[in-house]
Amino acid sequence: MLPLLKRIVRWSVALALIVIGLVLSVPGIPGPGFLVILIGIFVLLPESRWLRKKYTALKHRYPPRQARHADRRSRRGS
């Protein structure tokens, strides 16, 4: 019963954050709407297989800066 309750709470918090982010992204209402939407998506990340796939695809497409610099250095040395 606890895992089901955990999933329900996680989905409700994530959906609430996404809705609040959408409201904040309306022109005329000040606030970090896009940032709140992203936080809501990251809360849902462990629950949604589709979001995990998209996240790993983006992670492979845009590696961290340190990895890119190390890759360039290793190419220069060859």
PyMOL Python script that loads the backbone (N, CA, C, O; Angstrom):
from pymol import cmd

cmd.read_pdbstr("""\
ATOM      1  N   MET A   1       0.814  -1.190   0.000  1.00  0.00           N
ATOM      2  CA  MET A   1       0.000   0.000   0.000  1.00  0.00           C
ATOM      3  C   MET A   1       0.859   1.256   0.000  1.00  0.00           C
ATOM      4  O   MET A   1       0.477   2.266  -0.591  1.00  0.00           O
ATOM      5  N   LEU A   2       2.012   1.207   0.654  1.00  0.00           N
ATOM      6  CA  LEU A   2       2.889   2.367   0.727  1.00  0.00           C
ATOM      7  C   LEU A   2       3.446   2.774  -0.641  1.00  0.00           C
ATOM      8  O   LEU A   2       3.477   3.969  -0.935  1.00  0.00           O
ATOM      9  N   PRO A   3       3.893   1.828  -1.503  1.00  0.00           N
ATOM     10  CA  PRO A   3       4.366   2.250  -2.824  1.00  0.00           C
ATOM     11  C   PRO A   3       3.276   2.933  -3.660  1.00  0.00           C
ATOM     12  O   PRO A   3       3.558   3.878  -4.397  1.00  0.00           O
ATOM     13  N   LEU A   4       2.040   2.454  -3.546  1.00  0.00           N
ATOM     14  CA  LEU A   4       0.946   3.075  -4.286  1.00  0.00           C
ATOM     15  C   LEU A   4       0.698   4.501  -3.793  1.00  0.00           C
ATOM     16  O   LEU A   4       0.494   5.415  -4.592  1.00  0.00           O
ATOM     17  N   LEU A   5       0.717   4.679  -2.488  1.00  0.00           N
ATOM     18  CA  LEU A   5       0.537   6.006  -1.906  1.00  0.00           C
ATOM     19  C   LEU A   5       1.667   6.941  -2.328  1.00  0.00           C
ATOM     20  O   LEU A   5       1.434   8.116  -2.610  1.00  0.00           O
ATOM     21  N   LYS A   6       2.878   6.420  -2.371  1.00  0.00           N
ATOM     22  CA  LYS A   6       4.045   7.202  -2.785  1.00  0.00           C
ATOM     23  C   LYS A   6       3.892   7.668  -4.244  1.00  0.00           C
ATOM     24  O   LYS A   6       4.186   8.817  -4.574  1.00  0.00           O
ATOM     25  N   ARG A   7       3.432   6.761  -5.099  1.00  0.00           N
ATOM     26  CA  ARG A   7       3.223   7.119  -6.513  1.00  0.00           C
ATOM     27  C   ARG A   7       2.144   8.180  -6.663  1.00  0.00           C
ATOM     28  O   ARG A   7       2.292   9.120  -7.444  1.00  0.00           O
ATOM     29  N   ILE A   8       1.058   8.027  -5.914  1.00  0.00           N
ATOM     30  CA  ILE A   8      -0.046   8.994  -5.996  1.00  0.00           C
ATOM     31  C   ILE A   8       0.426  10.373  -5.542  1.00  0.00           C
ATOM     32  O   ILE A   8       0.114  11.381  -6.176  1.00  0.00           O
ATOM     33  N   VAL A   9       1.174  10.415  -4.448  1.00  0.00           N
ATOM     34  CA  VAL A   9       1.681  11.694  -3.949  1.00  0.00           C
ATOM     35  C   VAL A   9       2.644  12.315  -4.956  1.00  0.00           C
ATOM     36  O   VAL A   9       2.582  13.516  -5.221  1.00  0.00           O
ATOM     37  N   ARG A  10       3.532  11.497  -5.516  1.00  0.00           N
ATOM     38  CA  ARG A  10       4.504  12.016  -6.484  1.00  0.00           C
ATOM     39  C   ARG A  10       3.802  12.578  -7.717  1.00  0.00           C
ATOM     40  O   ARG A  10       4.153  13.661  -8.185  1.00  0.00           O
ATOM     41  N   TRP A  11       2.811  11.855  -8.251  1.00  0.00           N
ATOM     42  CA  TRP A  11       2.076  12.332  -9.422  1.00  0.00           C
ATOM     43  C   TRP A  11       1.307  13.612  -9.104  1.00  0.00           C
ATOM     44  O   TRP A  11       1.276  14.536  -9.917  1.00  0.00           O
ATOM     45  N   SER A  12       0.680  13.670  -7.914  1.00  0.00           N
ATOM     46  CA  SER A  12      -0.089  14.882  -7.584  1.00  0.00           C
ATOM     47  C   SER A  12       0.817  16.094  -7.423  1.00  0.00           C
ATOM     48  O   SER A  12       0.483  17.183  -7.890  1.00  0.00           O
ATOM     49  N   VAL A  13       1.958  15.915  -6.767  1.00  0.00           N
ATOM     50  CA  VAL A  13       2.881  17.039  -6.597  1.00  0.00           C
ATOM     51  C   VAL A  13       3.417  17.481  -7.954  1.00  0.00           C
ATOM     52  O   VAL A  13       3.484  18.678  -8.234  1.00  0.00           O
ATOM     53  N   ALA A  14       3.794  16.534  -8.789  1.00  0.00           N
ATOM     54  CA  ALA A  14       4.343  16.879 -10.100  1.00  0.00           C
ATOM     55  C   ALA A  14       3.303  17.590 -10.965  1.00  0.00           C
ATOM     56  O   ALA A  14       3.608  18.598 -11.602  1.00  0.00           O
ATOM     57  N   LEU A  15       2.087  17.072 -10.987  1.00  0.00           N
ATOM     58  CA  LEU A  15       1.052  17.719 -11.797  1.00  0.00           C
ATOM     59  C   LEU A  15       0.707  19.103 -11.264  1.00  0.00           C
ATOM     60  O   LEU A  15       0.444  20.022 -12.040  1.00  0.00           O
ATOM     61  N   ALA A  16       0.706  19.257  -9.936  1.00  0.00           N
ATOM     62  CA  ALA A  16       0.454  20.581  -9.357  1.00  0.00           C
ATOM     63  C   ALA A  16       1.557  21.554  -9.749  1.00  0.00           C
ATOM     64  O   ALA A  16       1.277  22.705 -10.086  1.00  0.00           O
ATOM     65  N   LEU A  17       2.806  21.106  -9.710  1.00  0.00           N
ATOM     66  CA  LEU A  17       3.916  21.970 -10.116  1.00  0.00           C
ATOM     67  C   LEU A  17       3.820  22.354 -11.585  1.00  0.00           C
ATOM     68  O   LEU A  17       4.082  23.501 -11.947  1.00  0.00           O
ATOM     69  N   ILE A  18       3.448  21.404 -12.431  1.00  0.00           N
ATOM     70  CA  ILE A  18       3.331  21.699 -13.857  1.00  0.00           C
ATOM     71  C   ILE A  18       2.212  22.703 -14.110  1.00  0.00           C
ATOM     72  O   ILE A  18       2.376  23.628 -14.905  1.00  0.00           O
ATOM     73  N   VAL A  19       1.080  22.527 -13.441  1.00  0.00           N
ATOM     74  CA  VAL A  19      -0.034  23.470 -13.613  1.00  0.00           C
ATOM     75  C   VAL A  19       0.348  24.859 -13.099  1.00  0.00           C
ATOM     76  O   VAL A  19       0.055  25.865 -13.746  1.00  0.00           O
ATOM     77  N   ILE A  20       1.000  24.913 -11.940  1.00  0.00           N
ATOM     78  CA  ILE A  20       1.442  26.206 -11.403  1.00  0.00           C
ATOM     79  C   ILE A  20       2.443  26.856 -12.356  1.00  0.00           C
ATOM     80  O   ILE A  20       2.407  28.069 -12.565  1.00  0.00           O
ATOM     81  N   GLY A  21       3.324  26.060 -12.926  1.00  0.00           N
ATOM     82  CA  GLY A  21       4.289  26.583 -13.893  1.00  0.00           C
ATOM     83  C   GLY A  21       3.612  27.125 -15.134  1.00  0.00           C
ATOM     84  O   GLY A  21       4.031  28.149 -15.676  1.00  0.00           O
ATOM     85  N   LEU A  22       2.559  26.441 -15.595  1.00  0.00           N
ATOM     86  CA  LEU A  22       1.821  26.940 -16.760  1.00  0.00           C
ATOM     87  C   LEU A  22       1.132  28.266 -16.442  1.00  0.00           C
ATOM     88  O   LEU A  22       1.101  29.171 -17.276  1.00  0.00           O
ATOM     89  N   VAL A  23       0.588  28.374 -15.245  1.00  0.00           N
ATOM     90  CA  VAL A  23      -0.057  29.630 -14.848  1.00  0.00           C
ATOM     91  C   VAL A  23       0.988  30.740 -14.752  1.00  0.00           C
ATOM     92  O   VAL A  23       0.739  31.866 -15.184  1.00  0.00           O
ATOM     93  N   LEU A  24       2.149  30.431 -14.190  1.00  0.00           N
ATOM     94  CA  LEU A  24       3.196  31.446 -14.053  1.00  0.00           C
ATOM     95  C   LEU A  24       3.822  31.848 -15.392  1.00  0.00           C
ATOM     96  O   LEU A  24       4.416  32.921 -15.500  1.00  0.00           O
ATOM     97  N   SER A  25       3.691  30.998 -16.403  1.00  0.00           N
ATOM     98  CA  SER A  25       4.290  31.338 -17.693  1.00  0.00           C
ATOM     99  C   SER A  25       3.377  32.204 -18.557  1.00  0.00           C
ATOM    100  O   SER A  25       3.770  32.603 -19.653  1.00  0.00           O
ATOM    101  N   VAL A  26       2.169  32.502 -18.085  1.00  0.00           N
ATOM    102  CA  VAL A  26       1.263  33.391 -18.807  1.00  0.00           C
ATOM    103  C   VAL A  26       1.839  34.804 -18.747  1.00  0.00           C
ATOM    104  O   VAL A  26       2.222  35.266 -17.673  1.00  0.00           O
ATOM    105  N   PRO A  27       1.905  35.493 -19.883  1.00  0.00           N
ATOM    106  CA  PRO A  27       2.428  36.865 -19.846  1.00  0.00           C
ATOM    107  C   PRO A  27       1.569  37.742 -18.929  1.00  0.00           C
ATOM    108  O   PRO A  27       0.340  37.676 -18.963  1.00  0.00           O
ATOM    109  N   GLY A  28       2.213  38.537 -18.138  1.00  0.00           N
ATOM    110  CA  GLY A  28       1.500  39.405 -17.208  1.00  0.00           C
ATOM    111  C   GLY A  28       1.541  38.899 -15.779  1.00  0.00           C
ATOM    112  O   GLY A  28       1.326  39.672 -14.845  1.00  0.00           O
ATOM    113  N   ILE A  29       1.812  37.615 -15.591  1.00  0.00           N
ATOM    114  CA  ILE A  29       1.931  37.060 -14.242  1.00  0.00           C
ATOM    115  C   ILE A  29       3.420  36.829 -13.994  1.00  0.00           C
ATOM    116  O   ILE A  29       4.023  35.974 -14.643  1.00  0.00           O
ATOM    117  N   PRO A  30       4.019  37.571 -13.072  1.00  0.00           N
ATOM    118  CA  PRO A  30       5.461  37.417 -12.848  1.00  0.00           C
ATOM    119  C   PRO A  30       5.770  36.088 -12.156  1.00  0.00           C
ATOM    120  O   PRO A  30       5.025  35.627 -11.292  1.00  0.00           O
ATOM    121  N   GLY A  31       6.871  35.500 -12.556  1.00  0.00           N
ATOM    122  CA  GLY A  31       7.290  34.271 -11.903  1.00  0.00           C
ATOM    123  C   GLY A  31       8.082  33.386 -12.846  1.00  0.00           C
ATOM    124  O   GLY A  31       8.023  33.566 -14.062  1.00  0.00           O
ATOM    125  N   PRO A  32       8.811  32.447 -12.307  1.00  0.00           N
ATOM    126  CA  PRO A  32       9.643  31.546 -13.106  1.00  0.00           C
ATOM    127  C   PRO A  32       8.846  30.335 -13.599  1.00  0.00           C
ATOM    128  O   PRO A  32       9.069  29.215 -13.138  1.00  0.00           O
ATOM    129  N   GLY A  33       7.934  30.554 -14.520  1.00  0.00           N
ATOM    130  CA  GLY A  33       7.041  29.488 -14.968  1.00  0.00           C
ATOM    131  C   GLY A  33       7.745  28.295 -15.563  1.00  0.00           C
ATOM    132  O   GLY A  33       7.450  27.154 -15.206  1.00  0.00           O
ATOM    133  N   PHE A  34       8.682  28.543 -16.476  1.00  0.00           N
ATOM    134  CA  PHE A  34       9.372  27.446 -17.163  1.00  0.00           C
ATOM    135  C   PHE A  34      10.183  26.617 -16.170  1.00  0.00           C
ATOM    136  O   PHE A  34      10.244  25.392 -16.282  1.00  0.00           O
ATOM    137  N   LEU A  35      10.800  27.280 -15.208  1.00  0.00           N
ATOM    138  CA  LEU A  35      11.590  26.575 -14.199  1.00  0.00           C
ATOM    139  C   LEU A  35      10.708  25.666 -13.345  1.00  0.00           C
ATOM    140  O   LEU A  35      11.101  24.543 -13.029  1.00  0.00           O
ATOM    141  N   VAL A  36       9.530  26.139 -12.972  1.00  0.00           N
ATOM    142  CA  VAL A  36       8.608  25.339 -12.155  1.00  0.00           C
ATOM    143  C   VAL A  36       8.103  24.134 -12.957  1.00  0.00           C
ATOM    144  O   VAL A  36       7.935  23.047 -12.404  1.00  0.00           O
ATOM    145  N   ILE A  37       7.863  24.325 -14.251  1.00  0.00           N
ATOM    146  CA  ILE A  37       7.447  23.201 -15.112  1.00  0.00           C
ATOM    147  C   ILE A  37       8.544  22.148 -15.157  1.00  0.00           C
ATOM    148  O   ILE A  37       8.266  20.954 -15.050  1.00  0.00           O
ATOM    149  N   LEU A  38       9.803  22.590 -15.317  1.00  0.00           N
ATOM    150  CA  LEU A  38      10.920  21.636 -15.349  1.00  0.00           C
ATOM    151  C   LEU A  38      11.066  20.879 -14.026  1.00  0.00           C
ATOM    152  O   LEU A  38      11.367  19.686 -14.021  1.00  0.00           O
ATOM    153  N   ILE A  39      10.857  21.563 -12.923  1.00  0.00           N
ATOM    154  CA  ILE A  39      10.929  20.884 -11.621  1.00  0.00           C
ATOM    155  C   ILE A  39       9.831  19.821 -11.520  1.00  0.00           C
ATOM    156  O   ILE A  39      10.066  18.725 -11.012  1.00  0.00           O
ATOM    157  N   GLY A  40       8.632  20.154 -12.008  1.00  0.00           N
ATOM    158  CA  GLY A  40       7.544  19.175 -12.015  1.00  0.00           C
ATOM    159  C   GLY A  40       7.867  17.960 -12.868  1.00  0.00           C
ATOM    160  O   GLY A  40       7.537  16.830 -12.508  1.00  0.00           O
ATOM    161  N   ILE A  41       8.514  18.199 -14.001  1.00  0.00           N
ATOM    162  CA  ILE A  41       8.899  17.088 -14.879  1.00  0.00           C
ATOM    163  C   ILE A  41       9.959  16.225 -14.204  1.00  0.00           C
ATOM    164  O   ILE A  41       9.909  14.999 -14.298  1.00  0.00           O
ATOM    165  N   PHE A  42      10.926  16.857 -13.519  1.00  0.00           N
ATOM    166  CA  PHE A  42      11.961  16.076 -12.842  1.00  0.00           C
ATOM    167  C   PHE A  42      11.402  15.289 -11.655  1.00  0.00           C
ATOM    168  O   PHE A  42      11.945  14.243 -11.298  1.00  0.00           O
ATOM    169  N   VAL A  43      10.336  15.777 -11.050  1.00  0.00           N
ATOM    170  CA  VAL A  43       9.690  15.006  -9.976  1.00  0.00           C
ATOM    171  C   VAL A  43       9.046  13.753 -10.563  1.00  0.00           C
ATOM    172  O   VAL A  43       9.029  12.701  -9.923  1.00  0.00           O
ATOM    173  N   LEU A  44       8.519  13.864 -11.773  1.00  0.00           N
ATOM    174  CA  LEU A  44       7.878  12.715 -12.423  1.00  0.00           C
ATOM    175  C   LEU A  44       8.869  11.743 -13.049  1.00  0.00           C
ATOM    176  O   LEU A  44       8.490  10.626 -13.399  1.00  0.00           O
ATOM    177  N   LEU A  45      10.109  12.136 -13.196  1.00  0.00           N
ATOM    178  CA  LEU A  45      11.101  11.333 -13.911  1.00  0.00           C
ATOM    179  C   LEU A  45      11.182   9.871 -13.454  1.00  0.00           C
ATOM    180  O   LEU A  45      11.202   8.988 -14.311  1.00  0.00           O
ATOM    181  N   PRO A  46      11.230   9.571 -12.157  1.00  0.00           N
ATOM    182  CA  PRO A  46      11.304   8.154 -11.752  1.00  0.00           C
ATOM    183  C   PRO A  46      10.038   7.359 -12.078  1.00  0.00           C
ATOM    184  O   PRO A  46      10.097   6.132 -12.159  1.00  0.00           O
ATOM    185  N   GLU A  47       8.916   8.011 -12.265  1.00  0.00           N
ATOM    186  CA  GLU A  47       7.653   7.311 -12.475  1.00  0.00           C
ATOM    187  C   GLU A  47       7.350   7.017 -13.939  1.00  0.00           C
ATOM    188  O   GLU A  47       6.677   6.032 -14.244  1.00  0.00           O
ATOM    189  N   SER A  48       7.831   7.848 -14.836  1.00  0.00           N
ATOM    190  CA  SER A  48       7.417   7.750 -16.226  1.00  0.00           C
ATOM    191  C   SER A  48       8.539   7.186 -17.098  1.00  0.00           C
ATOM    192  O   SER A  48       9.624   7.762 -17.170  1.00  0.00           O
ATOM    193  N   ARG A  49       8.279   6.082 -17.745  1.00  0.00           N
ATOM    194  CA  ARG A  49       9.261   5.458 -18.624  1.00  0.00           C
ATOM    195  C   ARG A  49       9.562   6.366 -19.820  1.00  0.00           C
ATOM    196  O   ARG A  49      10.711   6.473 -20.249  1.00  0.00           O
ATOM    197  N   TRP A  50       8.526   7.020 -20.354  1.00  0.00           N
ATOM    198  CA  TRP A  50       8.694   7.906 -21.497  1.00  0.00           C
ATOM    199  C   TRP A  50       9.614   9.085 -21.143  1.00  0.00           C
ATOM    200  O   TRP A  50      10.486   9.451 -21.932  1.00  0.00           O
ATOM    201  N   LEU A  51       9.418   9.673 -19.961  1.00  0.00           N
ATOM    202  CA  LEU A  51      10.268  10.786 -19.535  1.00  0.00           C
ATOM    203  C   LEU A  51      11.706  10.332 -19.314  1.00  0.00           C
ATOM    204  O   LEU A  51      12.641  11.061 -19.643  1.00  0.00           O
ATOM    205  N   ARG A  52      11.891   9.135 -18.762  1.00  0.00           N
ATOM    206  CA  ARG A  52      13.258   8.622 -18.566  1.00  0.00           C
ATOM    207  C   ARG A  52      13.961   8.445 -19.897  1.00  0.00           C
ATOM    208  O   ARG A  52      15.144   8.764 -20.018  1.00  0.00           O
ATOM    209  N   LYS A  53      13.245   7.934 -20.913  1.00  0.00           N
ATOM    210  CA  LYS A  53      13.843   7.767 -22.238  1.00  0.00           C
ATOM    211  C   LYS A  53      14.244   9.107 -22.827  1.00  0.00           C
ATOM    212  O   LYS A  53      15.336   9.247 -23.378  1.00  0.00           O
ATOM    213  N   LYS A  54      13.357  10.100 -22.712  1.00  0.00           N
ATOM    214  CA  LYS A  54      13.659  11.431 -23.243  1.00  0.00           C
ATOM    215  C   LYS A  54      14.838  12.053 -22.506  1.00  0.00           C
ATOM    216  O   LYS A  54      15.691  12.691 -23.124  1.00  0.00           O
ATOM    217  N   TYR A  55      14.891  11.870 -21.195  1.00  0.00           N
ATOM    218  CA  TYR A  55      15.977  12.431 -20.397  1.00  0.00           C
ATOM    219  C   TYR A  55      17.320  11.810 -20.779  1.00  0.00           C
ATOM    220  O   TYR A  55      18.310  12.526 -20.928  1.00  0.00           O
ATOM    221  N   THR A  56      17.364  10.492 -20.936  1.00  0.00           N
ATOM    222  CA  THR A  56      18.629   9.858 -21.308  1.00  0.00           C
ATOM    223  C   THR A  56      19.036  10.240 -22.728  1.00  0.00           C
ATOM    224  O   THR A  56      20.227  10.384 -23.007  1.00  0.00           O
ATOM    225  N   ALA A  57      18.071  10.404 -23.626  1.00  0.00           N
ATOM    226  CA  ALA A  57      18.405  10.845 -24.985  1.00  0.00           C
ATOM    227  C   ALA A  57      19.010  12.246 -24.961  1.00  0.00           C
ATOM    228  O   ALA A  57      19.990  12.511 -25.657  1.00  0.00           O
ATOM    229  N   LEU A  58      18.434  13.134 -24.171  1.00  0.00           N
ATOM    230  CA  LEU A  58      18.987  14.488 -24.058  1.00  0.00           C
ATOM    231  C   LEU A  58      20.356  14.475 -23.377  1.00  0.00           C
ATOM    232  O   LEU A  58      21.239  15.257 -23.730  1.00  0.00           O
ATOM    233  N   LYS A  59      20.523  13.589 -22.409  1.00  0.00           N
ATOM    234  CA  LYS A  59      21.798  13.489 -21.710  1.00  0.00           C
ATOM    235  C   LYS A  59      22.906  13.021 -22.660  1.00  0.00           C
ATOM    236  O   LYS A  59      24.041  13.492 -22.576  1.00  0.00           O
ATOM    237  N   HIS A  60      22.574  12.100 -23.556  1.00  0.00           N
ATOM    238  CA  HIS A  60      23.566  11.632 -24.528  1.00  0.00           C
ATOM    239  C   HIS A  60      23.818  12.671 -25.616  1.00  0.00           C
ATOM    240  O   HIS A  60      24.933  12.789 -26.124  1.00  0.00           O
ATOM    241  N   ARG A  61      22.794  13.412 -25.965  1.00  0.00           N
ATOM    242  CA  ARG A  61      22.938  14.414 -27.025  1.00  0.00           C
ATOM    243  C   ARG A  61      23.733  15.629 -26.553  1.00  0.00           C
ATOM    244  O   ARG A  61      24.525  16.192 -27.308  1.00  0.00           O
ATOM    245  N   TYR A  62      23.518  16.028 -25.303  1.00  0.00           N
ATOM    246  CA  TYR A  62      24.211  17.182 -24.737  1.00  0.00           C
ATOM    247  C   TYR A  62      24.981  16.752 -23.493  1.00  0.00           C
ATOM    248  O   TYR A  62      24.482  16.897 -22.378  1.00  0.00           O
ATOM    249  N   PRO A  63      26.194  16.226 -23.672  1.00  0.00           N
ATOM    250  CA  PRO A  63      26.970  15.789 -22.502  1.00  0.00           C
ATOM    251  C   PRO A  63      27.428  16.993 -21.679  1.00  0.00           C
ATOM    252  O   PRO A  63      27.434  18.118 -22.180  1.00  0.00           O
ATOM    253  N   PRO A  64      27.809  16.766 -20.423  1.00  0.00           N
ATOM    254  CA  PRO A  64      28.305  17.869 -19.588  1.00  0.00           C
ATOM    255  C   PRO A  64      29.548  18.514 -20.203  1.00  0.00           C
ATOM    256  O   PRO A  64      30.264  17.885 -20.982  1.00  0.00           O
ATOM    257  N   ARG A  65      29.791  19.751 -19.851  1.00  0.00           N
ATOM    258  CA  ARG A  65      30.915  20.494 -20.431  1.00  0.00           C
ATOM    259  C   ARG A  65      32.257  19.815 -20.153  1.00  0.00           C
ATOM    260  O   ARG A  65      33.125  19.808 -21.025  1.00  0.00           O
ATOM    261  N   GLN A  66      32.446  19.252 -18.973  1.00  0.00           N
ATOM    262  CA  GLN A  66      33.721  18.629 -18.647  1.00  0.00           C
ATOM    263  C   GLN A  66      34.013  17.476 -19.601  1.00  0.00           C
ATOM    264  O   GLN A  66      35.152  17.297 -20.032  1.00  0.00           O
ATOM    265  N   ALA A  67      32.993  16.700 -19.930  1.00  0.00           N
ATOM    266  CA  ALA A  67      33.190  15.553 -20.826  1.00  0.00           C
ATOM    267  C   ALA A  67      33.541  16.033 -22.230  1.00  0.00           C
ATOM    268  O   ALA A  67      34.372  15.425 -22.905  1.00  0.00           O
ATOM    269  N   ARG A  68      32.910  17.125 -22.674  1.00  0.00           N
ATOM    270  CA  ARG A  68      33.209  17.650 -24.011  1.00  0.00           C
ATOM    271  C   ARG A  68      34.637  18.170 -24.073  1.00  0.00           C
ATOM    272  O   ARG A  68      35.333  17.936 -25.061  1.00  0.00           O
ATOM    273  N   HIS A  69      35.089  18.881 -23.026  1.00  0.00           N
ATOM    274  CA  HIS A  69      36.443  19.408 -23.026  1.00  0.00           C
ATOM    275  C   HIS A  69      37.470  18.286 -22.957  1.00  0.00           C
ATOM    276  O   HIS A  69      38.503  18.361 -23.621  1.00  0.00           O
ATOM    277  N   ALA A  70      37.211  17.264 -22.180  1.00  0.00           N
ATOM    278  CA  ALA A  70      38.135  16.137 -22.077  1.00  0.00           C
ATOM    279  C   ALA A  70      38.222  15.417 -23.413  1.00  0.00           C
ATOM    280  O   ALA A  70      39.299  14.966 -23.802  1.00  0.00           O
ATOM    281  N   ASP A  71      37.099  15.302 -24.124  1.00  0.00           N
ATOM    282  CA  ASP A  71      37.083  14.649 -25.417  1.00  0.00           C
ATOM    283  C   ASP A  71      37.918  15.438 -26.425  1.00  0.00           C
ATOM    284  O   ASP A  71      38.657  14.848 -27.213  1.00  0.00           O
ATOM    285  N   ARG A  72      37.805  16.757 -26.404  1.00  0.00           N
ATOM    286  CA  ARG A  72      38.590  17.594 -27.321  1.00  0.00           C
ATOM    287  C   ARG A  72      40.074  17.484 -27.020  1.00  0.00           C
ATOM    288  O   ARG A  72      40.891  17.427 -27.939  1.00  0.00           O
ATOM    289  N   ARG A  73      40.431  17.453 -25.738  1.00  0.00           N
ATOM    290  CA  ARG A  73      41.835  17.350 -25.364  1.00  0.00           C
ATOM    291  C   ARG A  73      42.424  16.032 -25.842  1.00  0.00           C
ATOM    292  O   ARG A  73      43.556  15.997 -26.323  1.00  0.00           O
ATOM    293  N   SER A  74      41.667  14.948 -25.713  1.00  0.00           N
ATOM    294  CA  SER A  74      42.185  13.652 -26.124  1.00  0.00           C
ATOM    295  C   SER A  74      42.343  13.585 -27.637  1.00  0.00           C
ATOM    296  O   SER A  74      43.242  12.908 -28.135  1.00  0.00           O
ATOM    297  N   ARG A  75      41.484  14.275 -28.367  1.00  0.00           N
ATOM    298  CA  ARG A  75      41.628  14.305 -29.843  1.00  0.00           C
ATOM    299  C   ARG A  75      42.852  15.114 -30.251  1.00  0.00           C
ATOM    300  O   ARG A  75      43.552  14.748 -31.195  1.00  0.00           O
ATOM    301  N   ARG A  76      43.113  16.217 -29.542  1.00  0.00           N
ATOM    302  CA  ARG A  76      44.261  17.063 -29.864  1.00  0.00           C
ATOM    303  C   ARG A  76      45.568  16.336 -29.664  1.00  0.00           C
ATOM    304  O   ARG A  76      46.519  16.542 -30.418  1.00  0.00           O
ATOM    305  N   GLY A  77      45.625  15.491 -28.658  1.00  0.00           N
ATOM    306  CA  GLY A  77      46.853  14.778 -28.341  1.00  0.00           C
ATOM    307  C   GLY A  77      47.190  13.702 -29.369  1.00  0.00           C
ATOM    308  O   GLY A  77      48.345  13.288 -29.462  1.00  0.00           O
ATOM    309  N   SER A  78      46.225  13.249 -30.128  1.00  0.00           N
ATOM    310  CA  SER A  78      46.473  12.159 -31.086  1.00  0.00           C
ATOM    311  C   SER A  78      47.126  12.663 -32.343  1.00  0.00           C
ATOM    312  O   SER A  78      47.404  11.880 -33.252  1.00  0.00           O
TER     313      SER A  78
END
""", "prot")
cmd.dss("prot")
cmd.show_as("cartoon", "prot")
cmd.util.cbc("prot")
cmd.orient("prot")
